[in-house]
Amino acid sequence: LPVRSREIHLTRYPAGPVSERHFTLAMVDVPRPQHGEVLVRNTFTSVDPALRIRMAPLAPAGYFPAFPLHQALDGIMTVGVVVDSRTARFAVGDAVWHRFGWREYAIVRADDAGLGGLGALTRLDTARAPVQAYLGPLGGMGLTAWAGLFEIAGLRDGDIVWVSAAAGAVGSLAAQFAKLRGHRVIGSAGSDTKVRYLREELRLDAAFSHRAAPIAAQLAAAAPNGIDVYFDNVGGDHLEVALGALRPGGRVALCGAISEYERPGHGAGPHNLFSAIANELTLRGFRGSSHVRLLEPMQEQVSAWLGSGALHYRESITEGLEHAPRALVAMLGGETLGKTLVRIAE
Ligand SMILES: NC(=O)c1ccc[n+]([C@@H]2O[C@H](COP(=O)([O-])OP(=O)(O)OC[C@H]3O[C@@H](n4cnc5c(N)ncnc54)[C@H](OP(=O)(O)O)[C@@H]3O)[C@@H](O)[C@H]2O)c1
């Protein structure tokens, strides 16, 4: 018999800020898996800024495709348990990740290619960490922070590092990875509570709120002689400030530009790009999912850091698939701390 499953559909594309009104909860019949497929009961699904980029008739050229309307949203990392299997590669009871999130049940091909390299159906070692950690430090978030810092920014001894959105999923990891490698790290975030978290729990060398006072002055107070690496999660005004603060040979890992995602037509570029010429800076964009070959070394190091208590990790969990849109709005608005997740089932 087919399984009844709830899933979230986008019903129209937001022209400005996304709200719960842009979504609907649909009920569908999910068939039995066919040869080479499994049926997964999803337990946790990810809530990512990238979802907002794809909620438009056309996603930016070269990026993951836009979400079609009136269909289950696709390409969202999710963890769950195999409840029916028609392949020798996965057994009932296996904990897995895959890319068919924001729904209760998913049919997944054992040889599904994933999305941009990440998210192929994969068995997870739940002895190493709770399953949802694979949506955070042991998954795409860890991979993005790792690749951005070590590959893209090419972190070198003595580099002073600024990480924006540092209380978020990727930022909190990037900031701590740099700290654990012995760097001076400055973090910025959007509230006093988050700044306290950065100072007291993540033990960053300095932290400030981008809402409290001008960013440039606060960064200059934290790094009077400038910075060498900027891990950019925000773009816009933050990137402009970084360009003004980077020392010769400085590097920017362009990870995200969340300040632009809800702006129709996106924002203007930084007015001070000439600093990149003057100071021979490198600005390099990247997608964590293009660096899956780093997944295993990252997971090995990060699970050791988690196990020893050296790495701190927070989650903001929304209960119930029906509230996934609300969780997205909250995350984009800066109301969540650490990795934003939705618990779909126990
Ligand atoms: N390149 C990749 O492969 C890749 C992969 C994953 C994520 N990303 C990017 O990395 C960034 C962080 O993603 P995440 O999943 O870790 O999300 P997150 O940081 O957990 O959540 C997003 C945070 O961004 C901050 N924010 C929102 N609007 C802002 C604005 N106008 N100015 C400054 N900060 C703002 C908010 O925190 P505050 O309260 O601190 O303002 C919010 O909590 C995003 O840009 C995302 O697109 C890139």
The ligand as an SDF file (V2000), in Angstrom:
LIG
                    3D

 48 52  0  0  0  0  0  0  0  0999 V2000
   28.8210   28.3870   -0.5280 N   0  0  0  0  0  0  0  0  0  0  0  0
   28.1870   27.3650    0.0050 C   0  0  0  0  0  0  0  0  0  0  0  0
   28.3420   26.2170   -0.3790 O   0  0  0  0  0  0  0  0  0  0  0  0
   27.2590   27.6160    1.1490 C   0  0  0  0  0  0  0  0  0  0  0  0
   26.7260   26.5540    1.8990 C   0  0  0  0  0  0  0  0  0  0  0  0
   25.9120   26.8360    3.0000 C   0  0  0  0  0  0  0  0  0  0  0  0
   25.6250   28.1570    3.3090 C   0  0  0  0  0  0  0  0  0  0  0  0
   26.1410   29.1440    2.5360 N   0  0  0  0  0  0  0  0  0  0  0  0
   25.9020   30.5650    2.8530 C   0  0  0  0  0  0  0  0  0  0  0  0
   26.4590   30.8030    4.1190 O   0  0  0  0  0  0  0  0  0  0  0  0
   25.7190   31.8040    4.7870 C   0  0  0  0  0  0  0  0  0  0  0  0
   25.2750   31.2700    6.1450 C   0  0  0  0  0  0  0  0  0  0  0  0
   24.4310   30.1490    5.9340 O   0  0  0  0  0  0  0  0  0  0  0  0
   23.9380   29.2810    7.1750 P   0  0  0  0  0  0  0  0  0  0  0  0
   23.2370   28.1060    6.6410 O   0  0  0  0  0  0  0  0  0  0  0  0
   25.0620   29.0810    8.1020 O   0  0  0  0  0  0  0  0  0  0  0  0
   22.8460   30.2330    7.8300 O   0  0  0  0  0  0  0  0  0  0  0  0
   22.8580   30.8470    9.2980 P   0  0  0  0  0  0  0  0  0  0  0  0
   24.0730   31.6830    9.4590 O   0  0  0  0  0  0  0  0  0  0  0  0
   22.6110   29.7810   10.2860 O   0  0  0  0  0  0  0  0  0  0  0  0
   21.5880   31.7890    9.2670 O   0  0  0  0  0  0  0  0  0  0  0  0
   21.6100   32.9550    8.5350 C   0  0  0  0  0  0  0  0  0  0  0  0
   22.0130   34.1810    9.4000 C   0  0  0  0  0  0  0  0  0  0  0  0
   22.3740   35.2620    8.5640 O   0  0  0  0  0  0  0  0  0  0  0  0
   22.2490   36.4650    9.2920 C   0  0  0  0  0  0  0  0  0  0  0  0
   21.6700   37.5200    8.4660 N   0  0  0  0  0  0  0  0  0  0  0  0
   20.4830   37.5450    7.8310 C   0  0  0  0  0  0  0  0  0  0  0  0
   20.3240   38.7080    7.1820 N   0  0  0  0  0  0  0  0  0  0  0  0
   21.4380   39.4520    7.4200 C   0  0  0  0  0  0  0  0  0  0  0  0
   21.8740   40.7490    7.0240 C   0  0  0  0  0  0  0  0  0  0  0  0
   21.1110   41.5340    6.2490 N   0  0  0  0  0  0  0  0  0  0  0  0
   23.0640   41.1810    7.4750 N   0  0  0  0  0  0  0  0  0  0  0  0
   23.8350   40.4170    8.2620 C   0  0  0  0  0  0  0  0  0  0  0  0
   23.4840   39.1660    8.6480 N   0  0  0  0  0  0  0  0  0  0  0  0
   22.2990   38.7020    8.2350 C   0  0  0  0  0  0  0  0  0  0  0  0
   21.3380   36.1700   10.4750 C   0  0  0  0  0  0  0  0  0  0  0  0
   22.1120   36.1820   11.6630 O   0  0  0  0  0  0  0  0  0  0  0  0
   22.4150   37.5130   12.4970 P   0  0  0  0  0  0  0  0  0  0  0  0
   21.4470   37.5040   13.6240 O   0  0  0  0  0  0  0  0  0  0  0  0
   23.8140   37.3020   12.9070 O   0  0  0  0  0  0  0  0  0  0  0  0
   22.2310   38.7090   11.6020 O   0  0  0  0  0  0  0  0  0  0  0  0
   20.8800   34.7390   10.2190 C   0  0  0  0  0  0  0  0  0  0  0  0
   20.7170   34.0050   11.3920 O   0  0  0  0  0  0  0  0  0  0  0  0
   24.5750   32.1690    3.8500 C   0  0  0  0  0  0  0  0  0  0  0  0
   24.9480   33.2830    3.0960 O   0  0  0  0  0  0  0  0  0  0  0  0
   24.4610   30.9600    2.9630 C   0  0  0  0  0  0  0  0  0  0  0  0
   23.8890   31.2550    1.7120 O   0  0  0  0  0  0  0  0  0  0  0  0
   26.9410   28.9030    1.4740 C   0  0  0  0  0  0  0  0  0  0  0  0
  1  2  1  0
  2  3  2  0
  2  4  1  0
  4  5  1  0
  4 48  2  0
  5  6  2  0
  6  7  1  0
  7  8  2  0
  8  9  1  0
  8 48  1  0
  9 10  1  0
  9 46  1  0
 10 11  1  0
 11 12  1  0
 11 44  1  0
 12 13  1  0
 13 14  1  0
 14 15  2  0
 14 16  1  0
 14 17  1  0
 17 18  1  0
 18 19  2  0
 18 20  1  0
 18 21  1  0
 21 22  1  0
 22 23  1  0
 23 24  1  0
 23 42  1  0
 24 25  1  0
 25 26  1  0
 25 36  1  0
 26 27  1  0
 26 35  1  0
 27 28  2  0
 28 29  1  0
 29 30  1  0
 29 35  2  0
 30 31  1  0
 30 32  2  0
 32 33  1  0
 33 34  2  0
 34 35  1  0
 36 37  1  0
 36 42  1  0
 37 38  1  0
 38 39  2  0
 38 40  1  0
 38 41  1  0
 42 43  1  0
 44 45  1  0
 44 46  1  0
 46 47  1  0
M  CHG  2   8   1  16  -1
M  END
$$$$
